[in-house]
Amino acid sequence: MSFLPGKSASVPLHAAGELGLVPGQGRDHWWGRLSEQARRRIAASAGATVEWYAYDDESLPVAVVLGANALVVWTPERLIAHRYVRRSLTQTRVRQSPSSTGPGGGLTAAGPPPVDLGLSESLRGFLGNLPAEAQQRLQQPFVAGDRVTAFEFFYYGNEEEMDVWCYLAGSSAVTFAAGHRKARRGAPPHAVAWDLKCYHAPLAAN
């Protein structure tokens, strides 16, 4: 998947929403709350772990694992596995240094209007905090007609240091981002340092 500044006008670039922070336990705590059986089922479906996070839903653990074979979402009710084409998972690093450039990181685009991917307002606000390149890499596989059927984001930390995770899944592709944010307290999105890994994989036919 290529990133072409000025050539991907159909991919929406979102306005940054507030990254609200509330006290809570980190991913290690909630991963530790999973049963051994749950961990074995996740590992069997995901394959070797590439990225992961865990959190609570009404005090019960939820886990998301980007593995070598599948993106797996575990909830107390069920396990969902988005399985890739074999050995198709790719990774790109996206970095942003603090700059005086306004929102969008100076990226301008001309062409057709952005595609409405049907994402929630909260997810659009989260994506708007990411560098423009990361926003485009996460969304680009879905602008040609593949419907986004599942998406989620999670972050943990404080205003100065924060770890983030996000995925989008459709009927034919998944994308995932994970990385670290560093900022001065109260800094605008374009004045924030990011170090992210963006992943993409086509899904195997059912």
Secondary structure, DSSP 8 states (H G I E B T S, - for coil): ----TTS-TTS---------------HHHHHHTS-HHHHHHHHHHH-SEEEEEEEEETTEEEEEEEESSEEEEE-SS-EEEEEBSTT--EEEEEEE---S--TTTT----SS--------HHHHHHHTTS-HHHHHHHHGGGTTS--EEEEEEEEEE-SSEEEEEEEEEESSEEEEEEEEEE--TT--GGG-EEEEEEEEEEB---
